Amino acid sequence: MKSSIIKAAGVASILTLTVGGLTACSSDSTSGSGSAEGDGKVKEVEVWTWAAGYDEAAKAFNASHDDIQIKYTQIEPGNKGGYDKVRNSITAGNAPCLAQVGYETLPSFVAEGNVVDVTEFASADKGLYAPAGWAGVTVGDKVYGAPQDQGPMVLFYNKTVFEANGVAVPTTWDEYQAAGEQLKAAGVKLTGTYEDYDYSGFAWQAGAPWYEIKDGAWSITPDSPENLDVADYWQGLIDADLIGAGIWSDEWSAGLGDGSIATIVGAAWFSGILKDSAAASAGDWAVAELPQWEAGDAKTGNVGGSLSAVLKGCDDPEAAWTVANWLSTDPGSVDALIEGGGVYPASLAGLESDLLTSGDDYFGGQVVADVFKTASGQVNEDWAWGPGVSTLVGTLATGMKQAYAKEGGATVATALTGAREATESELKQQGIAVNE
């Protein structure tokens, strides 16, 4: 949904769209010990994340604080079991105070009443974060945790292949398609596929939201006219046979490595994926800003990113915010996360880390973090997630696979419509108000 729409609606409107609304933070939980009255006791804040590096960050926090201590546990990534573990712990009344939650999943946690509003503690620290990160932790006008990382989109391209074929780096999507036609003549695919969250960034850049609030109910809009314009573009690439192997497949990795797939359009964190998937092509690749829908624009989308969310049952949300904010902004903590998990930080201090200022040998010595930093400030703010996102993107992925394979008349547009219909059905079954 567009940020202006959801901010106007306010959190009170969001609560009317859920079953039962939010439950107040309980005072009998043991997930965060100590009191807010300063009774001299050491407060313990339990933290669960899946990203590597948080164990070292937690040790650093504990070494530098006497009044609060972190009890840290690493869990499986969200959709691989982490979210189930978090939700089950909330139901059982033994949840941690903080858990890693993807920005796209936060609205579902809000709708379920599983997170705590910490706006009163957090609002003064808004200026410490990139706008895209702060938007990711905000639903309505309420803040539910501290931004951890972000995924501004850029263009990864095989510079060696481009130069060998006389292809200029595209600055618009029309130029990107033209580059694909040139590469096709040389037997090279322009790109691999984009299926779920990876596709969402294109709509995000274009200001074509997938969720809106209208007349007190959710509108699910992945096949809106604006989204169908984006779909038509990607359908054109499919029809022109410019798309190669499916993302994440062995064939996709091989194509990136041998130069038969020439670009990845993806988040900043894709640099690590590229290095792992195409280690043999070190020195061939470079990074550029994302092509624009209109020449002269400076907008990008965001794919991925997460927050340290304050969970229902936390008995000291203020202490939880103190921990979450420190983990995301302390220079030593941020460095641990960059080194340990390849995190691209959401805090402005993190973006200034010395670890992000050196040339990258894989990219021929290019300081790729400079491109990422520019993109971080260009993320289109007309986007936010809503409930039922797992169903939306899961259904979309199935439909997109069919569209790429040209199965049974499937198209990008039909994939988007299928995703809308499945999400509307799920939300209605949950008793959430949905516009037809």
N, C-alpha and C positions, 0 to 999 in steps of 0.2 A: 504494500500500500504506500501511497505517497506520504512522505513525512508530514506534509502540511495537513493531510486528512486525518492521520491518526493523532497528531498533536491537538487538532481542533476537537476531535472526539473526546480525548482525555481518557484517563484510566477508568473513570467511573463508567463510561460507556463500554469499555472492554469488559468490565466485570459483569455487565448485564448480558454479555454474549456467552458466558460460561455457565457451567452447571455448579451452582452453589457459591460461586465467587471465591475470594481468597480467604484463607484461614489465618488468624493472627498468629504471630510467632509465639510458641509455647514457652513457658518458664520452667518446665520440669525436665527438659531434655538434658542429657549428660554430654551432648556432642560439643558443647563449648562451656567450660567450667569457669567459675569465678563470677563476680558481680560487677555491675557497672558503677557501684558506689565507691570504688577505691578502698576495699577492705584489706588491702595488703596482700591478698592471695595472688599467686601467679595464675593467670588465665590460660587455659589450653584451648586452642582453636584447631579442630581437626580439618584436614584438607585432603581431598581426593582429586587427582588429575591423572590423565593418561600420557601427557606430553613428557618426554624425557627432559631431565635437567631440573625438575622441581625438587628432587631429593636434595640436590646441592644447594638450591636456593633456600629450602627450608632450613638446612643446617646453618646457613649464613644468617638467616633471620634469628634463629635461636641463639646464636653466638653474640648477636648484637642487641638483644632485648632481654630484660630481666622481668618485665611485667606480663608479657605474653609469650607463650611457647606454641610452636606448631607441632601437631602430631600428623605425620604425613603418610599417606597410602597411595601407591600407584594402582590404577584400575585399567580395565580394558577401554579402548576408545568407545565413544558414545554409542554408536549404532552396532557395535560388536559386543555389547553386553554391559557397557558402563552405565547407560541410562537406566537399564532394568535394575541394576544394582542400586543406583541412587534412588529410584522411585520406591523400590522395595524397602530400603532403609528408612525412607520418610514414613511409609505406611507402618513400619514396625516401631517407629519412634526412636530410632537410634542412628539418625542420619548425621553426617558431618556438618559443620557450619558452612564449609565451602566445598564446591565441586565444580569441575570444569564442565561447561555446557557450551555447545556451539551457538553462535548468534542465531542461526536459523531455527534452533530448537527452543530458544528462550520463550517466545510467545506461547508455545504449548505448555511449558512449565508454569507460566503465568496463569494460563487458562485453567490448569489443574490445581492451582493454589499451592504449588510446591516451592515457591521462592518468596523472599521477603523484600519489601520495599526499603531500600537504604538511602533514599534520596537525601534525607536530612543530614546524613554523615558524608555523602559522596559529592554533593553538588559543588562544594567549594573546590574540589579537585578536578573539575571538568577540563580546565585549561591545560592539564598535564597530558592530555591524550589527543591523538589524531581524531578529526571529526568522524571518520568512518568507524573507529573503535567505540567512541562514545555513543554513536547512534546504535551500535550493536547491542549495548547493554540497557537501552532505553525502550520501554514499551509505554505508549501514551506519553505522559510526562513524568514517569516514575523510573528510577534507576534500580537495578537488581543485582549489581555486582560490578567488578572492575574489569575493563578490557584487558585481555592477555595478549592476543595477537591479531593480525589482520591479513587479508589476501588481495591487495590491489592487483588488478589485471594488467599484464604487459604482453608484448609480443616477443617470444623466443624464436629466433630464426637461424638457419644454418647459413652463416655468412659465406662459407666456402662454396656451397651450392649456389647461392644467390649470385655471387660474383662470377662463377664459372659459366652461368647462363645469362649474364647481363641483366639481372633482375634488380630493380631498385627497391629499397626498403619502403613498403607501402605506408602512407600516412592516412589514407581513407580506406573504407571497406570496398569501394569501387576499385581502388588501386590494388587491394589485396586479391580480389577476384581476377584482375588482369594479370597479377603476378602468378596466380595459379594456372592461368592459360599458358603462360610462357613456360612454366615448369612442366606442365603436362606434355608439351611438345618434346621435352627432354626425358620423358618417362618418369617424372618425379611427381608424387602427390603433394598437394599444397599442405595438407594437414591430416591428422587422424580425426576421430569422431569426438563429439561432445554430447553427453547423454542426460545428465541430471543436474547436480549443482554446477558442474562445469559449463553447462549450457546457460544456466541462469545469469551468469555474468554479462552475457550479450544483451539480454533484456534489461538488466540493471543499468548498463551503460546508456541504453537508449531511453531510459526513463519510462519503461513499460512495466509497471508493477504487476505482481501476481496476487496481491491481497489489497483490499480496500475495506474501509468501514463506511457503510452508507445506510442511513435510516435505521440505525441501531442494530444492524446485522452485518455479517461478513459477506463481502463480494469476493469470489474466487475468480481471478481475471487473467490466467495465463494465455487465454485465446482472445483477449481484447483486440480491437483493431490495431492498436499500437504494437501489440505482441505479434499479430499476424504479419505486420510489415517486416519484423525481424525474422519471422519464420520463412517468409518468402525469399529473403536473402539467402538463408542457409539451404533452403530447398533448391535454389539456383545452383549452389555449389555442388549439391548432390547430383542434380540433373546433368551438370556439366562434367561429372566424373572426376572431381577434384579432391574428393575425400578418400583417405586411405583406411588403414586398419583400425579396428575398434580400440578405443582408449584403454590402457592398462593391460592389453593383451601382449603375448610374446611377439606377435607380428608387429605390433605398434612399437615396442621397444627396439626390435630389429631394424625397423624402418628409420627410427631416429638415429640409430647407430651407423647405418650404412649410407645415409643421405637420400634414401628414397622417400622419406617424409621430411618436408623442409621447414615446418613451423609447428610451434605449440602456442596457442593463445591461452594463457593461464595465469594463475595467481603467482605472486612473488615466490611463494614456497615451492613452486614447480622447479626452481633451479636445482634443488636437491634431488627431485625425482629424475630430472634430466641427467644429472651426473651419475645416478645409480643405473638408469636405464640405458644410457649411451656413453659409457665410460670411454670407449674406444675413440669417440669423436671429439675428445677434449681438444680445445683450440679452434674448433670449427664453428662454434655457436656464439651468438651475440644476443643482446637484449635491446629492444626499442620500445618506445611508448606505443600504446594500443592504437590501431587505426581508428579513425573517427567516422561517425555516420555523416557528419557535415564537415567539410573542410574548414579548418580554423577553430573548431571546437577543442576543448581540452577536458574531456570527461572519460572516466573509466568505470568499470564495474568492480565488484569485490566477490571473491569466491573463497569461502572459508573464514576462519577466525573464531575465537571463543572467549569466554569470560570466566572469571572466578565468581560463580553465582552464590549468593547467600541463601541457604536453604531453609525451608520451613522447619521449625523446631530449634533453630539456633538460639541459644539463650542470651547471647551477647552480640547482636548484629553490628554494634559499633566496633568492637574488637575485631570482628570478622572483616569489616571494611578496612581497618588499619592493616591487617595482614594482607588482604587482597591487593590493596593499593601499593603496599611496599613491594610485593612480589613482582608487580608489573612496572614499577618505576625506579626502584633502586638499581643503580648502574651495575653493581656486582651480580645482583639477581638476574637482571636482563641478560648479562653476558653468559651466565650459566645456562639460561634457556636457549640462547642462540647457539652456544657450543653443544649443548646436550641434545636439543631437539630440533634444531634448525628453525626455531621460532622467528617469525618476522614481527617485531614488537609493535604494539599499538600505542605505546607511550612515546611522547616526543623525546624524552630522555633516551629511550631505547633506540630511537632512530639516529641518535648521535653517537652510538657505541663505536669505539675504535674498531671493533670486529667487522663493522660495515663500511669502513672507509678504504680498505685495501683493494687493489686490483685482484681479480679472480683468474687464476691460471686457466681454469676450465674454459672461461670465456675470453681467452686470449689477452688477459691482463685488464680487461674492462672492469671499471668500478660499477658493477651492475646495481649495487645498492643505491647509487645515485638515481637510477631510473626508477627503482622501486619507491624511493622517497618522493620523487616527483609525482608518481602515480598515486601515492597515499593521499596527497592533497587534492587529487582530482576525482576522487570517488563520488559518483552522483548520489546526492542525498535523497533523491526521490525513490526510496526503496525501504521496505521493512518486511519482515516475515510475519506469518500468522500461524494459527493452529492447523494441525493436520499436514504439516510439511513433509513428513516421512512418506505419507501416502502419495502426496503430490509428486515428489521427485522420483519415488519408486515406480509409479505408473508411467511417468514421463520417460524414464530410462527404458522401460519395455517398449513403449511406442516409438522412441527415437531409434532403437536398434532395428525395429521393423522398417522405419523410414529409410535408414541408411542402406538396408538390404533390399529396399524396394519390394517389400513383401505385401501382396494383396492390396495394392493401392494405398498403402500407408504413406503418410507424409509428415513433415514436421508439424503442420497445422493439425492433423488428426491426432498426433501424439499430445499436443497441448490441450485439445478439447477433451481427450480421454482423461488426462490428468485432472482437469477441472471437474469433470463429472464424478470421478472417483473420490475426490476430496470433498465435494459437496455432499455426497452420499454419506461419507464417514462422519462429517460434522453433524449432519442431521441426526444420525443414529446416536450421537453423543448428546443430543439436545441443545446444540449450539445453533443460534439463529443464523440462517444463511439466506441471502437474497437469491432469487431465481434468475 
